[in-house]
Amino acid sequence: MGSAAAAQFEFSGFPQAQAREHQESLVERYLRLSDEHGGLIPQGMLAPALNLSGGRISQLMAAGHFHVEQLGATKYVTGDSFQAFLDLERKNGRPVKAPSVGSLVKAALGK
């Protein structure tokens, strides 16, 4: 198909104006939310920034540790909630396992 024919070709039934308006509304919403919440960080950038796995990021998001906004198919965390998470006094690693009764008895008996 020549370039002149391609230029005249129209996508019948394709709502180009609606798609353009939707894209513009996403940009406007992104800018508004970014101004209101101290910026927006894509979910994919959180794991390397916090040195955590993607699965752990998803768990933290589901548990409500971050304020999440979804724009299109991408989830964003607000800059304010990200900073609040950084300011938490978090311990690294797994929680310490409580000793079992058997291990306490053995320790008391010196075995």
N, C-alpha and C positions, 0 to 999 in steps of 0.2 A: 504494500500500500504506500503510495507516495506521500510526501510530507503535506502537500496541498489537500489530499484526500483525508489524511489523518487530522488535519486542522479543522476540517469541516465535519468530521465525525462527532456525533453527540451521543452521550450515554442516556438513552431513553429510560426513564424511570429511576435514574440515579439522583437522589436528592442532594446535589452538590451544595446548594445554598444552606440546607439544614446541617450538613456535615461541617461546613465552614462556621456556622453560628455555634454549633456544639463545641468545636475546637476553641473558638474565641471565648466561650463561656467558661471552659476549663482553665484557660490562661487567666481570665479575670478572677476566677475563684482561687486559683493558686496564689496570685498576687495578694488578694485580700487576706487569705489564711496566713500567708507568710508574714504579712504586716502585723496581723493580730497576735500571732503566736511565736514571734521571734525566729522566724524562718521555718522551712520544711526540709526534712532529710529523707531521701528515699530509703525504704526498708533495706534494700540491697547494700547500702553503704554503712549500715549500723554494725554488722558483724565484724568487718575489719577495723572499724573505728573503736569498738569496745573490746576487741580481741576475744570474741565469743563466737560460737557456731551459729549458723543460720537457724537451726532448730531451737537453740536456746533463745534467740531473738524472738522467734515466733511464740515461744512459751511466755516470755516476758510481756509481749504485746497482748496475748490472750488473757494474762493475769491482770492487766490494767496498769502496768508500770509505766506505760507510755500513752500519751494522747495520740491516737491514730486518726488520720484523715485519708480517705480514698478518693483519688482523682483519676477517673478512667479505670485502667486496670492496675495502677500503681498505688501502693500504700505508702503514705508519708508519716513520719513521726515529727511532731512539732519540736522546734528548737528549745522551747521552754521546758517541755517534759524531758527532753534529752539532757539538758543541763541539770535538771533536778535529779535525774538518775545518776549523773556523774558526781553530784554532791553527796550522795548517800554514802554512809560508812559501811561498805560491803566487805565481808570476809571472802577471801579467795578459797577455792576448793570445795570439797564436799563437807557436809556437817560431820562432826565427830560422832562416831557410833557409841552409844551407851554400852558399858561393859555388861556382859551377861552375868547371871547369878553364879553360874559354874566357874567363870573366870575369877569372880570375887572370892569365892570359897577357896579356890586353889591358891590365890594370892595370900589369903589369910592364913592358910595352912603351910605356906612356904613351899609349895610344890611347883 
